[in-house]
Amino acid sequence: MLKRTLVMALAGSQMLVSSLVMAEEDRSAVLERIKPVGTVAVEGQKMPVITKTEVAPPPAAEPVAAAAPAAPIAAAAPAAAPAPAAAIDGAAIYQQACFACHATGAANAPKLGDKAAWAPRLPNGKAALLNSVLKGKGAMPPKGGRMDLSDEQISAAVDYLIQAAQ
């Protein structure tokens, strides 16, 4: 009886120790799986600056024909102005600030790429759409609740939504 109890106690302690070791190894994997997808803007807290990231472009309406190879240029063309180091990426802004409603259709928000839902809005023009986002409309608060975003960042996100709806 004592031998059986001792064996059971040793087996139980071995299981406990191995589960603790395994738990520590898996902890980082679990934290990676459950990390937040986005952030919530809270007044007084600084939000990260959104720059160009790896985000899939909106679905293309039609395939684009391959362009003909360019003819050689006799003289060197003047250099184009360099692009800003951190160009504003409308897709990244959408992913961080807009997707919660515009990917699901929450509160009747038109979904990204849903041509029928965007059809009554697009004829009003970008200025009207941008004004709706900046001032808020219906259930959408001004700037989608992200008061830390600049008007230029909001404009880039609106461009991304318009491009996806056309």
C-alpha positions, 0 to 999 in steps of 0.5 A, a space after each residue: 500500500 505504501 509502495 503504491 502511494 509512493 509511486 502515485 505521488 511520484 507520478 503526480 509530481 512528475 506530471 506537475 513538473 512536466 506540465 509546468 515546463 511545457 506551460 512555460 514553453 507554450 506561453 509565448 505561443 499562446 500570447 502570440 495567438 491571443 494578442 489584440 488585433 487592433 487598439 482602442 484610442 483613449 484620450 490622453 494616451 499616445 497611439 502608434 503612428 501608422 505607416 506603410 505596412 504589408 497589407 493586401 490591396 483591395 480586390 481588383 475589378 478586372 485584370 490589367 493587360 500587360 504593358 508594352 515594354 518601354 522604348 529606350 530613352 535617348 537622354 536621361 529624364 530629370 529625377 522625380 521627387 523622392 517619395 516620403 519616407 513614411 508614405 501614408 498607407 490607406 490600407 494600414 489605416 483601414 486595418 487599424 481603425 476601420 475594419 471592425 465595422 467596415 469588414 462586418 457591416 456593423 451598424 449598417 456600415 458599408 463593407 469594404 468592396 461591397 459595390 451595392 452598399 457603396 453605390 448610393 454614397 460614391 456619387 456624392 464624391 470623396 469630399 462628402 465621404 471624407 466629411 462624413 468620416 471627419 464629423 461622424 455619421 450615424 453610429 460612426 463617431 468622428 474619425 471613426 473614434 480615432 481622434 489621433 489620426 490626421 486628416 491626411 491619414 483619414 483621407 488615405 483610408 477613404 481613398 482605400 475604401 473608395 478604390 475597393 468599392 469601384 
